[in-house]
Amino acid sequence: MDSHFRAIFNEHFSDALYESYKRDLAQRLNCKFEFRLAESPVFLPDDFKATLVDSARAIVDQLSDPANIARMKEAIPERWDTPGMDALPNFTQVDFAVTTDGPKLIELQGFPSLTSMQTIQRDAWNDALQSIPGLDREWSCWYSGLDRDGFIELSRRTIAGDHDPREVVLLDIDPPHQKTYPDFAATKLLFDVDAVDPRELTKRGRELWRGNTRVRRIYNRIVFDELIAKKIEIPFDYRDDLDVEWAPHPNWYWVWSKYSLPFLDHASVPRATFLSDLDRIPDDLSRYVLKPLFSFAGGGVNVDPTAADVNAIPERDRHAWCLQEKIEYAPALRAADGGGVKVEIRMMFLRPDDEPKPILAQNLVRLSRGKMLGVDFNKDFTWVGSSVAFSPTS
């Protein structure tokens, strides 16, 4: 990570700066955070940023190959196969670990992330840095020639399309109690789109209604894991041929996911193999991670698998697990206390309906000192949690 800007930030870091930033972000969104906000942004050096951008775009290009998509569609369960799937997803996340060998792919999703919150988080850190000599400039977390206004317009087109925001809903289960609620608050702030529980909707023929307002577009944030695990009854079936637009279409949750990893061939992609395709268990499993293909926030990931762990997965479920080469995160960010911090960078792509391919738009960062990157693995550490990666605009 950039040593020049890092040295300036760490020299001027104080608990007061951190608390002021957190207070400002919470006030902008008028909500509390159920996940930890990290003490610092990440400053990207130009060479690493270029490699990161090139790798993310190359991986999305491979994912977008029609032949690959046809094979990946095998991941869609019949029970959740939704009509009207589009050619490419509206939202794509490509997650990289920062290693001594450059960025290495961790996982990917054809699903939304904290699209709106990252903009407000950028604003809060951008303003906080104005008090530090040498960092008092404008900072960007955007790509593809976008500035803040350009990103907001791209996001609006992707989330709401051509519709009145009142006819668009951000759909998730019990939104006020989701850990991602700050993003829902930011979506309302930036785009005037409400977060709605699917149980608030009614179905009239092929149409969905929220009270007296017809829902014409769904900004889809429902994680199928939660829907299935909690056995939640909703007023429509995903197999229904509904007269509504999806952003993204639900099938992309399955198609572009960890299930896609074995289909990729790139220097930044560690080797991954479906358990169902495994000829034999490797002799040295310490070099591998055992992953379920459909889970969020590190759920079910085994970073120290044994042969017994692999063999314990039933034959009928082995197509839904993979062995992936283990990636060693580098302590790439130096904290003000002198300790090293691991960095994971999510490269976020948006695709409005009228765009032919996903557009690399912005980033999200997670910092960690724990064994894994998820919140549950970093409860007792500082300089960990949610952040954003910056480059100076000039």
Secondary structure, DSSP 8 states (H G I E B T S, - for coil): --HHHHHHHHHH--HHHHHHHHHHHHHHHTS--SS-B-S--EE--HHHHHHHHHHHHHHHHHHT-HHHHHHHGGGS-GGG--S---SS-SEEEEEEEEETTEEEEEEEESS--SHHHHHHHHHHHHHHHTTSTTT-S-EE-B-TT--HHHHHHHHHHHHHTTS-GGGEEEE-SSGGGSTTHHHHHHHHHHH--EEE-GGG-EEETTEEEETTEEE-EEEE---HHHHHHTT---SS-TTS--S-EEES-TTHHHHSSGGGGGG---TTS--EEEGGG-SS--S-GGGEEEEESS-STTTT-BSS--HHHHHTS-GGGGGGEEEEE-------EE-TTS-EEEEEEEEEEE--TT-SS-EEEEEEEEEE-SSSSSGGG-TT-SS-EEE-EEEE--
